[in-house]
Amino acid sequence: MKRSLAIADTIIMESTGSAAVRPDPSRFYRDSTSSSLPHQIGLVCQLKGYLPIEELGQGAFSYVWKVQETEGKYAGRTGALKVLRQVQHENSPGLQLSDEAELQQQIYRSVREQFGESLVPEVYDFEQNQDHSGYILMPAYDATACLASAEIPYGIELLTTIRNVARVHQVIHAANKHNGDLKRRNVFRGGVVGDFGSCGDSYSLREGVREMTIACTLGYASPEQMSLVDSADSRKTDVFSLGVMTYMFASDRQPFGGKSVREYVNQLRTERVTPLEELNIGVPKVFSDLVQSMINFNPEERPNMDDSANRLEGILVEELRSRFSREDQIQEYN
């Protein structure tokens, strides 16, 4: 059985100029560069009439390519095509692209309604087949805007980016779900969240009643994800990961290192994380204290996502006031 969703009413079309020339997708498959095209991407492109343009990224479960629609009503529009890899993993919510697409569209709408911003890509279309093959089509994005290795000095941009990521996860957590794999490579400038990891229903991570492990990435995984401590709420893992991201953006260093699982676990257990305010990078104590609380080993002592977002908003407001005050003083002096 095939499930599909088409959201045509809200699609923003790109100008295609003259309608006389349309790209021939078959040319791409004859070209030598097509050897680098994953089979799953090529198959969907041939079936749906998409012209592959460039790779935007790939993860454990999926490929993402920038494509152009060459046929039909939306010929000329570009989009990001996320196609599931041909892999089978038990208990992996991320493999159900139909559920992921519906959740993404729900979060997109909720964030727009609550905060008036598009901090999640809209879903243009998706299909999910019984054999786990499927795709999601969403707006194309600039791969260079991905914050995979970015350093953002403390200031308005950093605070806005992290505040917006927190806002997206407020919506996710309000739906009683967690991300579980929040990391820099899934976030874009301005705080747009492009991927939700193994997003699923929240549950207890207490010893003896663990329902399953949460897929995670070394360097961002919380102590409870590494089975070092109990937690009543899996959503606190996202708070920890967001704290790690914030620390890395502001300082360009990891709070917890380790190249292997054993090294990482040992650092989680024993490492004293140097507060950001002690790194001499111009970070105020109120911000440093918030980040430190978010990466607390004990999940019960971390703030929840609502608290984190509200505190970030307060710090951002104060930073904006301070900046405008300084600019007024400079203008007065001049």
C-alpha positions in Angstrom: 0.0 0.0 0.0 1.3 3.4 -0.9 0.7 6.5 1.1 1.2 10.0 -0.3 0.7 13.6 0.6 0.7 16.6 -1.8 0.6 20.1 -0.4 0.3 22.2 -3.5 -1.5 25.2 -2.2 1.4 26.6 -0.2 4.2 25.9 -2.6 6.2 29.0 -3.6 7.2 28.8 -7.2 10.6 29.8 -8.6 10.7 32.0 -11.7 11.8 29.8 -14.6 12.2 32.7 -17.2 11.5 31.5 -20.7 9.3 28.4 -20.9 10.9 27.4 -24.2 13.8 25.4 -22.7 13.4 22.5 -20.2 16.3 20.4 -18.9 16.4 16.8 -20.2 16.8 14.5 -17.1 17.9 11.6 -19.3 21.1 13.6 -20.1 22.2 13.4 -16.5 21.9 9.6 -16.4 24.0 9.3 -19.6 26.7 11.6 -18.1 29.7 10.2 -16.4 28.9 12.1 -13.2 25.8 9.9 -12.7 28.1 7.2 -11.4 28.1 9.0 -8.1 24.3 9.2 -7.9 22.9 6.7 -5.3 20.6 4.1 -6.9 17.6 5.1 -4.7 17.9 8.8 -5.6 18.3 8.0 -9.3 15.2 5.7 -9.2 13.0 8.3 -7.6 14.2 11.0 -10.0 13.5 8.9 -13.1 10.0 7.9 -11.8 9.0 11.4 -10.7 10.7 13.5 -13.4 13.3 15.2 -11.2 16.7 16.4 -12.4 19.5 15.7 -9.8 21.6 18.8 -9.2 23.9 18.2 -6.2 24.2 16.2 -3.1 23.1 18.0 0.1 24.1 15.4 2.6 23.6 11.8 3.7 23.1 10.1 7.0 22.8 6.6 8.4 19.3 6.1 7.0 18.9 8.5 4.1 20.4 10.5 1.2 19.4 14.1 0.5 19.9 15.6 -3.0 18.9 19.0 -4.5 16.7 18.3 -7.5 14.7 20.3 -10.1 11.2 19.2 -11.2 11.2 19.0 -15.0 7.6 18.0 -15.7 4.1 19.0 -14.8 2.6 22.0 -13.0 5.8 22.7 -10.9 8.4 22.4 -13.7 11.4 24.5 -12.7 10.9 24.3 -8.9 13.9 23.1 -6.9 13.6 21.0 -3.8 15.5 18.8 -1.4 14.8 15.1 -2.0 15.3 12.9 1.0 15.3 9.2 0.0 15.5 6.3 2.4 18.6 4.0 2.2 17.8 0.4 1.4 18.6 -0.8 4.9 16.6 -2.6 7.5 16.9 -1.8 11.2 14.5 -3.1 13.9 12.8 -0.5 16.2 14.0 2.5 14.1 11.3 5.1 14.0 13.3 7.1 11.4 12.7 4.4 8.8 9.0 5.2 8.6 9.2 8.1 6.2 5.4 8.5 6.1 5.3 9.1 9.8 8.4 11.4 9.7 6.8 13.5 6.9 3.5 13.9 8.6 5.3 14.8 11.9 7.5 17.3 10.0 4.5 19.0 8.4 2.7 19.1 11.8 5.7 20.7 13.4 6.1 23.2 10.5 2.5 24.4 10.9 2.7 24.5 14.7 5.9 26.5 14.7 4.5 29.0 12.1 1.3 29.4 14.2 3.1 29.9 17.5 6.2 31.9 16.5 5.4 33.3 13.1 8.5 31.8 11.5 9.4 28.9 9.2 11.9 27.1 11.4 11.2 23.7 9.9 11.1 22.8 6.2 7.6 22.5 4.8 6.8 19.1 3.3 5.9 19.4 -0.4 5.3 15.7 -1.1 6.1 12.2 0.2 5.6 8.6 -0.6 6.1 5.5 1.6 6.0 2.0 0.3 5.5 -1.3 2.1 9.2 -2.3 1.5 10.4 0.8 3.4 11.4 2.6 0.2 10.1 6.2 0.0 11.0 9.8 -0.2 10.2 13.3 1.2 10.4 16.4 -0.9 10.9 19.7 0.8 12.3 23.1 0.0 15.9 23.1 -1.2 18.4 24.7 1.1 22.0 26.0 0.8 24.3 23.3 2.0 26.8 25.9 3.1 24.2 27.2 5.6 24.5 23.9 7.6 26.1 24.5 10.9 28.0 21.2 10.9 31.3 22.8 11.9 30.4 26.4 12.5 31.7 28.6 15.3 29.3 31.5 16.2 30.8 34.0 18.7 28.5 35.0 21.5 26.0 37.6 20.4 22.7 38.2 18.7 23.2 35.5 16.0 24.1 32.8 18.4 21.3 33.6 20.8 18.7 33.8 18.0 19.9 30.5 16.5 19.8 28.5 19.7 16.5 30.2 20.8 14.9 29.1 17.5 16.2 25.5 17.8 14.7 25.5 21.3 11.4 26.8 20.0 11.2 24.0 17.5 11.8 21.5 20.2 9.2 23.1 22.5 6.7 22.1 19.8 8.1 18.6 19.6 8.1 18.1 23.3 4.6 19.6 23.7 3.5 16.7 21.4 5.1 14.3 23.9 7.9 13.4 21.5 11.7 13.7 21.5 14.3 14.2 18.8 17.0 12.0 20.4 19.7 13.0 17.8 19.9 16.8 17.9 23.3 17.9 16.4 24.9 20.7 14.5 24.8 19.0 11.1 20.9 19.0 11.3 20.7 22.8 12.0 21.0 25.8 9.6 21.8 29.4 10.2 19.0 31.2 11.9 18.0 28.1 13.8 16.2 26.2 11.1 16.0 22.5 12.0 16.2 20.3 8.9 16.1 16.8 10.5 14.6 15.3 13.6 16.8 12.2 14.0 14.9 9.3 15.4 12.0 11.5 16.5 9.5 9.4 18.5 7.2 9.3 21.5 8.9 10.2 24.8 9.3 7.5 27.4 11.1 6.5 30.6 14.8 5.7 30.6 14.8 4.3 34.1 16.6 1.1 34.9 14.4 -2.0 34.5 11.7 -0.2 32.4 13.7 1.0 29.4 11.6 0.5 26.4 14.4 0.9 23.8 17.6 2.9 23.2 17.5 6.2 21.4 19.6 6.5 18.2 22.2 9.1 19.0 25.5 10.6 17.9 28.7 10.4 19.9 29.6 13.8 21.3 26.0 14.9 21.7 24.5 11.8 23.5 23.3 12.4 27.1 24.4 10.2 30.1 21.0 8.5 30.1 21.3 7.6 26.4 24.6 6.0 27.3 22.9 4.1 30.2 24.9 5.9 32.8 21.9 7.3 34.7 18.2 6.9 35.0 15.8 9.4 33.5 12.0 9.6 33.8 11.7 11.7 30.6 13.6 11.0 27.3 12.9 14.6 26.2 15.7 15.8 28.6 18.2 14.2 26.2 17.4 17.0 23.7 18.1 19.6 26.4 21.5 18.0 26.9 22.3 17.9 23.2 21.2 21.5 22.7 23.5 22.5 25.5 26.4 20.7 23.9 25.6 22.4 20.5 25.5 25.8 22.2 28.8 25.2 24.0 30.4 24.2 20.7 29.1 27.2 18.8 30.3 29.6 21.4 33.7 28.1 22.1 34.6 26.0 19.0 35.4 23.1 21.4 33.5 20.1 22.6 32.5 19.9 26.3 32.9 16.2 26.1 35.4 14.6 23.8 36.5 11.0 23.2 37.0 9.3 19.9 35.4 6.0 21.1 32.3 5.1 23.0 34.5 4.1 26.0 36.4 7.4 26.0 33.2 9.4 25.6 31.5 7.6 28.5 34.5 8.1 30.7 34.5 11.8 30.0 30.8 12.0 30.7 31.5 10.4 34.1 34.6 12.3 35.1 35.2 15.4 33.1 34.7 18.8 34.7 33.4 21.0 31.9 35.1 24.4 32.0 32.2 27.0 32.1 32.1 29.2 29.1 32.6 32.3 31.2 36.1 31.0 32.2 37.2 30.6 28.6 37.8 34.3 28.1 35.5 34.5 25.1 33.2 37.3 26.3 30.3 35.2 27.5 28.2 36.6 30.3 27.7 34.5 33.5 23.9 34.2 33.0 24.4 32.5 29.6 27.3 30.3 30.9 25.2 29.2 33.8 22.3 28.2 31.5 24.5 26.2 29.2 26.1 24.5 32.2 22.7 23.5 33.6 21.7 22.1 30.2 24.6 19.7 30.1 24.2 18.6 33.8 25.0 14.9 34.2 21.7 14.5 36.2 18.7 14.9 33.9 16.5 15.8 36.9 18.6 18.9 37.4 18.5 20.1 33.8 15.9 22.7 32.8 13.2 21.5 30.5 12.9 22.8 26.9 10.3 25.5 27.8 12.6 26.8 30.6 15.6 26.8 28.3 13.8 28.7 25.6 12.4 31.2 28.0 15.8 31.9 29.6 17.4 32.2 26.1 14.7 34.7 25.1 15.4 36.7 28.2 19.1 36.8 27.6 18.5 37.7 23.9 16.2 40.6 24.9 18.9 41.9 27.3 21.6 41.6 24.6 19.4 43.6 22.2 18.7 46.3 24.7 22.4 46.5 25.5 23.4 46.8 21.8 20.8 49.5 21.1 22.0 51.4 24.2 25.6 51.2 23.1 24.6 52.4 19.6 22.7 55.3 21.0 25.7 56.3 23.2 28.0 56.2 20.2 25.7 58.3 18.1 25.4 60.8 21.0 29.2 60.9 21.3 29.6 61.5 17.6 
